[in-house]
Amino acid sequence: MSLSTPLRRLLAATFIAGGAWAATPALAQDAAWPSKPVRLLVGSPPGGPSDITARTFAEALQHQSGQTVIVENRPGAGNGLAAGTAAKATPDGYTLVLSPDTVVTVNPLIYRNQNYDARTDLVTASILASFSQMLVCNPATGVKSVAELVARSKTERITYSSGGAGVPGHLAAEMFDQVSGAKMEHVPYRGPSPATLAVLSGEVNCGFLATPTVLPHVKSGKLVALTVSSGTPSPLAPDVPSLAAALKQPGLDVSFRLLLQTARGTPAPVIARMEAAAMRIMADPEVKAKLQGYDVVAVGSSTAQAQQTMQAEITRWEPLVKRLGLKVD
């Protein structure tokens, strides 16, 4: 039996409407993100810029959405363990990771046995914040300025610690050496805490480490602060010169970004909601003030801005990493 043209049109319209109705629950769930508890992984121990920013963001997201946001620290492999877990999670936007940008810029170049690629297996919804490193030395070293450190490093062995190969402190120090002509020897440790203890004990001479980690020791006189890697002084230590000022290199800024990421394949509406939440939260004056108290600068970029910035940072750091020949098993 053949159907008349009007009947065929009616059935087609009914089918389309039914298909749209069937898709509505999934679309509604995407648009309502988050509609259930969220897991936010952090690749570093508690107390550093990543952890502080993650907990500040989680608290605000939980307050605004009414959904529980669980922060889970999974340190290791230059923040790569947490990032790898997020990359392999169900791509639904309910497993997030907050990482320093070195996970994207450096780790794919130096870690031989990673079973994921942060550049292709994760999507960056937003750059939540930025932070810098502070160059500190043990008082017994006798160094009180960047100029003295540069001069001493050319005539004697000067060592510095970091939380591991390829982490922000390591990169900041290598960029410092490259720009200043200093010749310091890197001694990597498993995380920022043992790296800080190494400088305090005199096991190494100096260290490029996160300001919140070392500033209490600077204030107590146990460490001497020489410079911060950002382009301007830290509001927590306004008397410590920026790297740009210390090296007389206007525009020099060795800051690092904190990325909010989730698994590639997460629906676009979820990424859009995540981006909007990040931009809204990081623009909040209370959030900005809280993070500034830990020497972290709130950013809250768009997804597109994050992608552009990360491509520029990859271009910036790849030559240095390749020149050093960094490889980690």
C-alpha positions in Angstrom: 0.0 0.0 0.0 1.5 3.4 -0.9 1.2 6.3 1.4 0.0 9.6 0.4 2.4 12.6 0.5 0.6 14.3 3.4 0.8 11.0 5.4 4.4 10.5 4.6 5.2 14.0 5.8 3.2 13.5 9.0 5.1 10.3 9.8 8.4 11.9 9.1 7.7 14.8 11.3 6.6 12.4 14.1 9.8 10.4 13.7 12.0 13.5 13.9 10.1 14.8 16.9 10.4 11.5 18.6 14.2 11.4 17.9 14.6 14.9 19.3 12.6 13.9 22.3 14.7 10.8 22.9 17.9 12.9 22.7 16.6 15.5 25.1 17.6 13.7 28.4 21.3 13.4 27.3 21.4 17.0 26.1 19.7 18.2 29.3 22.3 16.2 31.4 25.1 17.8 29.4 23.7 21.3 29.8 23.1 20.8 33.6 26.8 19.9 34.4 27.5 19.2 37.1 24.5 17.1 38.0 26.3 14.6 40.2 29.6 14.6 42.3 32.8 15.6 40.6 36.3 14.2 41.1 39.1 16.7 40.8 42.6 15.1 40.7 45.8 17.0 41.6 49.2 15.7 40.6 51.1 17.2 43.5 51.1 16.9 47.3 48.9 19.2 49.5 50.1 22.7 50.1 51.5 23.8 46.7 50.0 26.1 44.1 48.2 23.3 42.3 46.6 21.9 45.5 45.6 25.4 46.8 44.0 26.4 43.5 42.2 23.1 43.1 40.7 23.3 46.6 39.7 26.9 46.1 38.1 26.1 42.8 36.4 23.0 44.2 34.9 24.8 47.1 33.5 27.5 44.8 32.1 25.0 42.3 30.5 23.0 45.0 28.9 26.1 46.5 27.6 27.3 43.2 26.4 24.0 41.8 25.2 22.2 44.9 27.2 19.1 43.9 30.0 17.5 45.9 33.5 18.1 44.5 36.1 15.7 45.8 39.8 16.8 45.6 42.2 13.8 45.3 46.0 14.2 45.4 47.8 11.7 43.2 51.4 13.0 43.1 54.1 11.4 40.9 55.7 11.5 37.5 55.9 15.3 37.3 52.1 15.5 37.9 51.6 12.9 35.2 50.0 10.2 37.3 46.9 12.3 38.0 46.8 13.6 34.4 47.0 10.0 33.1 44.1 8.9 35.3 41.9 11.7 34.0 42.9 11.0 30.4 41.7 7.4 30.7 38.5 8.3 32.7 35.0 8.2 31.2 34.7 11.3 29.0 31.7 12.8 30.7 33.2 15.7 32.6 33.0 14.2 36.1 36.7 13.3 36.4 38.8 16.5 36.1 42.5 17.2 36.7 44.3 20.4 37.7 47.9 20.3 36.5 50.7 22.8 35.9 51.2 23.4 32.2 54.5 21.4 32.2 52.2 18.3 31.9 51.5 19.4 28.4 54.6 21.4 27.4 57.3 19.1 28.8 56.1 15.7 30.0 55.4 14.3 26.5 59.0 15.1 25.6 60.8 13.6 28.6 58.7 10.6 29.9 59.5 7.5 27.9 56.9 5.2 29.3 53.8 7.4 29.5 50.7 5.4 28.3 48.9 8.6 27.3 49.6 11.9 25.6 48.5 15.0 27.5 48.4 17.0 24.3 45.9 14.7 22.6 44.1 12.7 25.3 43.1 15.7 27.4 41.2 18.9 26.6 42.0 22.1 28.6 38.7 23.7 29.5 40.4 26.7 31.1 43.7 28.1 32.5 42.5 28.6 36.1 45.6 30.5 37.4 49.3 31.2 37.1 52.1 31.0 39.6 55.9 31.6 39.7 58.9 30.2 41.5 61.2 31.8 44.1 65.0 31.3 43.9 66.3 30.7 47.5 69.7 29.8 48.8 71.0 28.4 52.1 72.5 31.3 54.1 75.8 29.3 54.5 76.3 29.7 50.7 76.9 33.4 51.4 75.1 34.5 48.3 72.8 37.5 48.7 71.9 38.6 45.2 71.4 37.2 41.7 74.6 38.9 40.5 76.6 37.2 43.2 75.1 33.8 42.4 75.8 34.1 38.7 79.4 35.1 39.3 80.0 32.3 41.9 78.5 29.7 39.6 81.1 30.4 37.0 84.0 29.7 39.3 82.7 27.0 41.7 80.1 24.3 41.9 76.7 25.6 42.8 73.8 23.1 43.1 70.1 23.6 43.1 67.2 21.4 43.9 63.8 21.0 42.3 60.8 18.7 42.8 61.9 16.6 39.8 63.0 16.6 36.2 60.8 18.9 34.0 58.8 20.4 36.9 58.4 24.2 37.0 61.3 24.8 39.4 63.6 22.9 37.1 62.5 24.8 34.0 62.7 28.1 35.8 66.3 27.4 36.9 67.3 26.3 33.4 65.8 29.4 31.9 67.6 31.4 34.5 70.9 29.8 33.5 70.2 30.3 29.8 69.4 34.0 30.2 72.0 34.9 32.9 74.9 32.7 31.8 75.0 31.0 35.2 76.1 27.4 35.5 74.2 25.7 38.2 74.0 21.9 38.7 70.5 20.4 39.0 69.8 17.9 41.8 66.2 16.5 41.3 64.1 15.3 44.3 60.8 13.5 44.5 58.6 16.4 45.2 58.8 20.0 46.5 59.1 19.0 50.2 62.3 17.0 50.0 63.7 19.6 47.6 63.0 22.3 50.2 64.5 20.3 53.0 67.7 19.8 50.8 68.2 23.5 50.7 67.4 24.0 54.4 69.9 21.4 55.4 72.6 22.6 53.0 72.6 19.4 51.0 72.3 21.7 48.0 73.1 25.4 47.8 69.9 26.8 46.3 66.5 25.9 44.8 63.8 27.3 42.6 60.6 26.4 44.5 57.1 27.6 44.9 56.8 30.8 46.9 54.2 29.5 49.5 56.5 26.5 50.1 59.7 28.5 50.9 58.5 32.0 52.0 58.0 31.0 55.7 61.6 29.9 55.8 62.7 33.1 54.2 60.9 35.1 56.8 62.5 33.1 59.6 65.9 33.6 58.1 66.6 30.0 57.3 66.7 30.7 53.6 67.8 33.8 51.5 65.4 34.8 48.7 67.2 36.2 45.6 64.4 36.6 43.0 61.0 35.4 41.8 60.6 34.1 38.3 57.6 36.2 37.4 57.8 39.5 35.5 56.8 41.5 38.6 57.5 41.1 42.3 55.3 38.8 44.4 52.8 40.7 46.6 53.9 38.4 49.4 57.5 39.4 49.1 57.6 42.9 47.4 61.3 43.4 48.4 62.4 40.4 46.4 63.2 41.5 42.8 61.5 39.9 39.8 63.7 37.9 37.4 63.2 40.6 34.8 64.6 43.3 37.2 67.4 41.1 38.6 68.7 40.2 35.2 67.8 43.6 33.6 65.7 41.8 31.0 62.4 43.7 30.6 59.5 41.5 29.7 61.2 38.3 31.0 58.5 36.3 32.8 58.9 32.6 33.7 55.5 32.0 35.1 53.5 28.7 34.8 49.8 28.0 34.3 47.4 25.8 36.1 45.2 23.9 33.7 41.7 22.5 34.3 41.5 19.5 32.1 39.3 16.5 31.4 39.3 13.5 29.0 39.2 14.1 25.3 35.8 13.2 23.9 33.9 14.9 26.7 30.7 16.4 25.1 31.1 20.0 23.9 28.2 21.3 26.1 29.9 19.9 29.2 33.2 21.6 28.2 31.3 24.9 27.6 29.7 24.6 31.1 33.1 23.8 32.6 34.6 26.8 30.8 31.8 29.1 32.0 32.2 27.9 35.6 36.0 28.5 35.6 35.6 32.0 34.1 32.9 32.9 36.7 34.7 31.4 39.7 38.2 32.8 38.9 36.7 36.3 38.3 35.2 36.3 41.8 37.0 39.0 44.0 37.0 36.7 47.0 38.6 33.9 45.0 41.2 36.3 43.6 42.1 37.6 47.0 42.4 34.2 48.5 44.7 32.9 45.8 46.8 36.1 45.9 47.5 35.3 49.5 49.3 32.2 48.3 51.1 34.0 45.4 48.7 32.5 42.8 47.2 34.8 40.2 43.6 33.9 39.2 43.1 33.8 35.4 40.0 31.9 34.3 40.6 31.9 30.6 38.3 30.6 27.8 38.9 27.2 26.2 40.1 28.9 23.0 42.5 31.2 24.9 43.9 28.2 26.8 44.6 26.4 23.6 46.4 29.4 22.1 48.4 29.9 25.2 49.5 26.3 25.5 50.6 26.2 21.9 52.8 29.2 22.6 54.2 27.6 25.7 55.0 24.4 23.8 56.9 26.5 21.3 58.7 28.3 24.1 59.9 25.3 26.1 60.5 22.6 23.5 63.9 23.9 22.4 65.2 24.2 25.9 64.0 20.7 26.8 65.5 19.2 23.7 68.8 21.1 24.3 69.0 19.6 27.8 68.2 16.1 26.5 65.9 15.4 29.4 64.5 11.8 29.5 62.8 10.1 32.4 61.9 6.3 32.5 
